Amino acid sequence: MRLTVKNMIKIGVLASGNGSNLQAIINACYEGTINGIVETVVSNHSKAYALKRARREGIDTYHISSITCPVEDLALTYALYNVDLVVLAGYMKKIGESLLTSHKNKIINIHPSLLPKFGGQGMFGRKVHQAVLEAGETETGVTIHVVDKIIDHGIILEQKKIKIEENDTVDTLANRLLPVGHKLLVETINLIEKGIICL
């Protein structure tokens, strides 16, 4: 059953894979931690589990990729036209000019490092954690930032740090960061919805 209360922030989520961040947002909306509703979920992968999560909740879903739509950016803009906030939650594609313009400063991304370190083209998922460990960092974390034309470059809204343990591996680091990211993403959306963070 979907919530339809007025004055809720309407959220669109872009996800390429499992969708655990999406699930955290959905749960927070149902629990009232976020006064909002996930209106639309888009993935560039037709078999992404994120789409299954959304369909299970009765949320509108779209599979939009360069294969399904030659004008991918315009299709994304159309699919998300009625949302107040776009959240990139493990979305592995660069956002185009059309969506950046239609939702200027209303698109946020979650990234598994302390930006500006370990961000940019090709830095996602396990690759980020591997780079952090190889660099001998003593801490890492999660960053929520505004999306702009440059990958992982926009204004940083929130960050949460964790210490790197002596025996950490890519897997242990990823597993410890996942719930940290879920919590920080929900908290950030809550602050945006309340107007404490102004976009």
C-alpha positions as CSV (number, residue, x, y, z in Angstrom):
1,M,0.0,0.0,0.0
2,R,1.4,3.4,-1.0
3,L,1.2,6.6,1.0
4,T,-0.5,9.5,-0.6
5,V,-0.4,12.2,2.1
6,K,-0.2,15.7,0.8
7,N,3.0,17.8,1.3
8,M,5.3,14.8,1.3
9,I,8.5,15.2,-0.6
10,K,8.3,13.1,-3.8
11,I,11.4,11.1,-4.4
12,G,12.8,9.5,-7.6
13,V,15.5,6.9,-7.2
14,L,18.0,5.8,-9.9
15,A,19.7,2.5,-9.1
16,S,21.7,0.1,-11.2
17,G,21.9,-3.0,-8.9
18,N,20.6,-4.5,-5.7
19,G,18.8,-1.4,-4.4
20,S,19.6,-1.7,-0.7
21,N,19.8,2.1,-0.5
22,L,16.5,2.3,-2.2
23,Q,15.0,-0.1,0.4
24,A,16.4,2.1,3.2
25,I,14.6,5.1,1.7
26,I,11.3,3.2,1.2
27,N,11.5,1.9,4.8
28,A,12.2,5.4,6.1
29,C,9.2,6.8,4.3
30,Y,6.9,4.1,5.7
31,E,8.2,4.5,9.2
32,G,7.9,8.3,9.0
33,T,11.6,9.1,9.4
34,I,11.2,10.8,6.0
35,N,8.0,12.7,5.3
36,G,8.1,11.5,1.8
37,I,7.2,8.9,-0.8
38,V,9.2,7.2,-3.5
39,E,7.3,8.0,-6.6
40,T,9.5,6.5,-9.3
41,V,12.5,4.1,-9.6
42,V,14.6,3.9,-12.7
43,S,17.4,1.5,-13.6
44,N,19.6,1.1,-16.6
45,H,19.6,-2.7,-16.0
46,S,16.3,-4.5,-16.7
47,K,17.1,-7.3,-14.2
48,A,18.3,-5.0,-11.4
49,Y,16.9,-6.1,-8.1
50,A,16.1,-2.5,-7.3
51,L,13.3,-2.7,-9.8
52,K,11.9,-5.8,-8.1
53,R,12.0,-4.0,-4.8
54,A,10.1,-1.1,-6.2
55,R,7.5,-3.2,-8.0
56,R,6.8,-5.1,-4.8
57,E,5.9,-1.8,-3.2
58,G,3.7,-0.6,-6.1
59,I,6.2,2.1,-7.1
60,D,6.3,3.1,-10.8
61,T,9.4,1.6,-12.5
62,Y,11.3,2.3,-15.7
63,H,14.1,0.5,-17.4
64,I,15.9,3.2,-19.3
65,S,19.2,2.6,-21.1
66,S,20.9,3.5,-24.4
67,I,19.6,0.2,-25.7
68,T,15.9,0.8,-24.8
69,C,16.0,4.5,-25.6
70,P,18.4,6.3,-28.0
71,V,17.7,9.6,-26.2
72,E,18.3,8.3,-22.7
73,D,18.7,11.7,-21.0
74,L,15.4,12.9,-22.2
75,A,13.7,9.7,-21.2
76,L,15.0,10.0,-17.7
77,T,13.8,13.6,-17.5
78,Y,10.3,12.6,-18.6
79,A,10.2,9.6,-16.1
80,L,11.2,11.9,-13.2
81,Y,9.3,15.0,-14.2
82,N,7.0,14.9,-11.1
83,V,9.5,14.3,-8.4
84,D,11.0,16.9,-6.0
85,L,14.3,15.1,-5.4
86,V,16.3,12.7,-7.4
87,V,18.5,10.2,-5.5
88,L,21.3,8.3,-7.2
89,A,21.5,5.2,-5.1
90,G,24.2,3.0,-6.8
91,Y,23.5,4.4,-10.2
92,M,26.4,3.7,-12.5
93,K,25.8,6.2,-15.3
94,K,26.6,9.9,-15.7
95,I,23.6,12.2,-15.6
96,G,23.0,14.2,-18.7
97,E,22.3,17.8,-19.4
98,S,18.5,17.5,-19.7
99,L,18.0,16.0,-16.2
100,L,20.6,18.3,-14.6
101,T,18.7,21.3,-16.0
102,S,15.2,20.1,-15.1
103,H,16.2,19.2,-11.6
104,K,19.0,21.7,-11.0
105,N,20.5,21.2,-7.5
106,K,17.8,18.7,-6.8
107,I,19.8,15.5,-7.6
108,I,22.0,13.9,-4.9
109,N,24.3,11.0,-5.0
110,I,25.7,8.6,-2.3
111,H,29.4,7.7,-2.8
112,P,31.4,5.1,-0.7
113,S,34.4,7.3,0.2
114,L,35.3,10.6,1.8
115,L,35.1,12.8,-1.3
116,P,37.0,14.4,-2.9
117,K,39.2,11.4,-2.3
118,F,38.6,8.3,-4.4
119,G,35.9,9.7,-6.6
120,G,35.5,10.3,-10.3
121,Q,35.3,8.1,-13.5
122,G,35.6,4.4,-12.8
123,M,35.5,4.8,-9.0
124,F,32.5,2.8,-7.7
125,G,31.7,-0.1,-5.5
126,R,34.6,-2.5,-4.7
127,K,37.0,-0.4,-6.8
128,V,36.7,2.4,-4.3
129,H,37.4,0.2,-1.3
130,Q,40.3,-1.4,-3.0
131,A,41.8,2.0,-3.8
132,V,41.3,3.1,-0.2
133,L,43.1,0.1,1.2
134,E,45.9,0.2,-1.3
135,A,46.5,3.9,-0.5
136,G,47.0,3.0,3.2
137,E,44.2,5.3,4.4
138,T,43.4,5.2,8.1
139,E,39.8,6.1,7.6
140,T,37.1,6.1,5.0
141,G,33.4,6.8,4.9
142,V,30.4,7.8,2.9
143,T,29.6,11.1,1.2
144,I,26.3,12.5,0.1
145,H,26.7,15.3,-2.5
146,V,24.8,17.3,-5.0
147,V,25.2,16.0,-8.6
148,D,26.7,18.3,-11.2
149,K,28.3,17.9,-14.7
150,I,31.4,16.3,-13.2
151,I,31.3,12.8,-11.7
152,D,31.5,12.9,-7.8
153,H,32.3,16.6,-7.9
154,G,29.2,18.5,-6.6
155,I,28.8,20.3,-3.3
156,I,29.2,17.9,-0.3
157,L,26.1,17.8,1.9
158,E,27.0,15.2,4.5
159,Q,29.8,12.8,5.3
160,K,30.3,10.0,7.9
161,K,33.7,8.6,8.7
162,I,34.7,5.2,10.0
163,K,38.2,3.9,11.0
164,I,39.9,1.3,8.8
165,E,40.8,-1.7,10.9
166,E,44.1,-3.5,10.6
167,N,42.6,-6.6,9.1
168,D,40.0,-4.9,6.8
169,T,39.5,-6.3,3.4
170,V,37.5,-5.0,0.5
171,D,34.6,-7.1,1.6
172,T,34.7,-6.3,5.3
173,L,35.0,-2.6,4.5
174,A,32.1,-2.7,2.1
175,N,30.0,-4.6,4.7
176,R,30.7,-2.1,7.5
177,L,30.0,0.9,5.2
178,L,26.7,-0.3,3.9
179,P,24.6,0.4,7.0
180,V,26.5,3.6,7.5
181,G,25.5,4.7,4.0
182,H,21.9,3.7,4.5
183,K,21.6,5.8,7.7
184,L,23.4,8.8,6.3
185,L,21.3,8.8,3.1
186,V,18.0,8.7,5.1
187,E,19.2,11.4,7.5
188,T,20.3,13.7,4.6
189,I,16.9,13.3,2.8
190,N,15.2,14.0,6.1
191,L,17.2,17.2,6.5
192,I,16.4,18.2,2.9
193,E,12.7,17.5,3.4
194,K,12.7,19.6,6.6
195,G,14.5,22.5,4.8
196,I,17.5,22.3,7.1
197,I,19.6,21.5,4.1
198,C,18.6,23.9,1.3
199,L,19.2,22.8,-2.2
